[in-house]
Amino acid sequence: MLIAYVRLVAGGWTPQGDEGLLAAKVHDVFTAHPPTMGMRSTTGVNDPSLAAHQPGPMQFYLMAPFNVLVGQNPAGILLGTLAIVAASALACLWVAHRIGGTPLLVIVTGTIVCTQALLGIDGIVRPLNPYPAAFPVLLMLLSAWGLLARRRIPAWLYVVAASFVAQANLANVVLVAAISLVLLVIGAVRLRSGIESSRFRGSVIGGAVATGVLVLVWLPSLVELWQHDPNNLEQLASYATSGGGAHIGKLDISGAVLSGLMPIPGVYAFARAVAMPSPTTASLALGAVFALAVVAVLVREVLPVVADLRAKRPARLSLVGCGCALWVFAAAAFFFSTWNIRDGFVPTYWFVALLAIVAFGWSVLLLAAWPHLLALLHRVGWLRADDLPAALAAALVAASVLVGSIGLGSYKWDDSDHARDVGAMVVGYLRGHVPAGTPVRVDGAGFLPFASLTQSMAYQLPAAGFPTYALTAWPKPEDTDFRQRDRAPKSAVRIVLIDTVDGKSAGKPPPGGIRLGQVKFHGAPDTVTTVWVA
């Protein structure tokens, strides 16, 4: 994680497009316009009346202190993301140790290393909202496992992880709701039957703390209910109940999810893909084998429980059995939630949660196999049982270094580099010609200004001290309405960005404008962006 962060910062990563909007919201946390909504979603692609945002802005508030710490620049945005994923990973290790001791600690460390490799340098500390949720999903599953297995895991930790996951991406809501419902039902049954009577006081205190944390992390979303009309919850409900529009074929979605159960580098890429993953015969077969293996272990663990119940003896599902049951439930919840995906833009990052589901499944399977692995090593005399954890830990350290230096891939992000160069030109001019605090309106013509550059300016210019109006109107009220370019005061300096492709300009220069220069887009050598000021 740290290596990925350093490589992105050294490469000059700059937020643009959706990440520019995200960075602008992070900047707004300590202003008069703190965010109360998540990122814009794609719910309104086919029907603008259904346009909604992601469920909440929790990510922005967690990132904001780190952005301020390093002086409101892209390195601070990445540092905030690094803090979220690193804290989540460390919490996963702590929970794993409380659940299964050293064996599970070593196993979860290995699955985290593998997940980092699958995310790659473009995904592991990338702030775009689905990516930072990968390790919180794993933390949510591990915490739920510990609670189901009656380990001493604080309920508030599950609440924080689950809330972050739900707020980050609408695609995760069904998964979070399903697991939370299971925990609530089982917890209520245990309290009613007296199973938790010996720890009742602790359970009540823990529940009260968890409730307080729940209100705190959802407070901005609760405020938004009275801030806009219609509010985001109403828009999400309208989308969920609309039923309109074409849906992706269930077989296509099923194949994508099944393939995702066994992600392999080069076969199932996540970080840079922008369309629904295409299943292959190998990925489908491996995914099916993986799922069947977890189910087989679950059946093995359930059979003794059934026998005890028939004999009217006390019955309790084992630790491994609880883990397998939770995995089956989580995988099924994610699987069925994807069946409602509408036709149109289906980005691969909607499936990032599967990485954590897979990591959790491997953790359960390897914990089940741990005694057999120890016995095998003892039998062949390769390694003493007492030396296994240390040997595996050393191997994981080596693997982490290898993944960080080689396995994460190389940094190459043309649109980010383009936004950095355009922003440097604009900020350089403003600092040299107008006083700080001067309002700026940003207009654009062409694909890059529409999809990438104006959003980047919405972050870069306010961070440089210039109130900026760069966003186009959203179909419904939102918490960034104050940034709309139509709300710029008449005294605002006007920046105009115009694409030229194959010598054909996408727009006309502003009357009386001054041309600051051109920036070539390296992703398409025939494309340049001309920067004008008026």
Secondary structure, 3 states (H helix, E strand, C coil): CHHHHHHHHHCCCCCCCHHHHHHHHHHHCCCCCCCCCCCECCCCCCCHHHCCECCCCHHHHHHHHHHHHCCCCHHHHHHHHHHHHHHHHHHHHHHHHHHHHHHHHHHHHHHHHHHHHHHCCCCCCCCCCCCCCHHHHHHHHHHHHHHHCCCCCCHHHHHHHHHHHHHHCHHHHHHHHHHHHHHHHHHHHHHHHCCCHHHHHHHHHHHHHHHHHHHHHCHHHHHHCCCCCCCHHHHHHHHHHHCCCCECCHHHHHHHHHHHCCCCCCCCCCCCCCCCCCCCHHHHHHHHHHHHHHHHHHHHHHHHHHHHHHCCCCCCCCHHHHHHHHHHHHHHHHHHHHHHCECCCCCHHHHCHHHHHHHHHHHHHHHHHHHHHHHHHHHHCCCCHHHHHHHHHHHHHHHHHHHHHHHCCCCCCHHHHHHHHHHHHHHHHHHHHCCCCCCEEEEEECHHHHHHHHHHHHHHHHHCCCCEECECCCCCCCCCHHHEHHHCCCCCEEEEEEEEECCEECCCCCCCCEEEEEEECCCCCCEEEEEEEC
